[in-house]
Amino acid sequence: MRKLPKPTDKSSEILLLCTSKIRSQDLKDRLEACGNVIDEADIIYEERAGLTELHLIQSELIVNGDVSREEMEKVYTDRLAKKEGPGRSYYNKVISSTTNNKCPLCGHRVVSTLDHHLPKSKFPVYAISPVNLVPSCYECNISKLNHISKTSQDEPLHPYFDNFDDQMWLLAKVVETKPACIKFYAFQPDRMSDDVFERIIHHMKLLKLTSLYVSNSAEELMNINYYISDLYDSAGSEEVKNHLEKCFQSRKKVNLNSWETAFYYALYQSEWYCSGGYRMR
């Protein structure tokens, strides 16, 4: 996961932007009357998210007593996410808030949509809440679709509120086959609580990240094979190891828990790989 700065925009301001062109005066009035309610809901959201207690927020399908779930969902789909919608400028702002347009949930694929951390079908009060809208790739959004956490341990990692990159917890190991392959796994550092570690495992499982990383690593092994082979022939296994360690250190500086960091760490630590295990057959 990649940490993102928490949005500072108020939900009530986004709501006014989205409802600016509604023709039905009754609908417009009922929606705009929700402004204070959704701002207050955001305060509760931030308090709960900071304590890993979003699972304690109760699902309510009516907002402010007279706005239905369907009406709030339409504010998002027709007025915020739709290209011609009056709130589309804010949608674009959130989409472009990531580094290199990479999904913060998987750390790899390209951002193409917004994910509702608490699904709007169950929590319509957060349908347009900035702190609940996370830029994501299509695959992560689909994998998370309508997921409801029951405990703090099965709450997916939240890019606005969680940051566990002070320690390396994503590791990999070289499988000594021909050709070599890489397997990824979560590791619990000494200073990491059991609850945080369980959340990391759940996040990886929910979004199917290990299979994604295995696929990526298989391609990377092929991409570097010619260079590693040539380096081994000209300078030997020690230079192969030195090169792979530099690759690890470079990626570690950018993202401590990326699949690339774990990948190169596993390679340079493997005497088998550095001494000829790189050969494809």
Disulfide bonds with the S-S distance in Angstrom:
none
